[in-house]
Amino acid sequence: MSGVISERRVVSTILLVLTAGLVLSTFGLQFADLGGAFSPMFFPRIILFILLGLAVANVVIDGLAATDGQPIELLPVVIIGAAFMGYVLLLIPLGYFISSTLVGVVILVALGLRNPVQVLGVPLAASVGLVALFNHVLKMPLPTSPFFWWI
C-alpha cells in the first residue's frame, strides 16, 4: 500500500478536491443582472477553472510517476493548511497586503526555505505587485489594511 500512497499524491488529491469544491461553490450565486465580464464571479471563476485544470494535470502526473518510498511528511502540509485557514480569517481584519505577506512567509518557511531575503522578499513582491495591479491599475480594490490603507 505504501507503494501507491505518497505525499505528493495525497497533497495533489486534496488540492483537486478543494479546487473542485471552490469551482462548484461559484455556481448558483446570484448577483446583480450585470452579466458577462461585469459579474463579480467572472474573473474568480476563470481563475478557479484554470486552477482546476492544473490540479487535474497534477493528479495525473503524480499518478503516473513512480513513488520513491520516502516517508510521508505531513507537518508542512498541516502548517500550510493552518496558514490558509488563518489567511481566510485575517483577510478582512488585516487586509490583503498584510495577510498575504504573512501566509507567503509561513508557506516558504514550512517548505524549508531559510534565506531571509527570499522568505520576506518573494511574498512582499507578490503582495505589492497584486495590490498595484488590482488597486491602482484595474481599479478593483482588494481588502484594505487598517495600517496600510494607502496601498
Helices and strands as residue ranges (DSSP letters): H 7-25, G 36-38, H 42-64, H 75-110, H 116-131, I 132-137
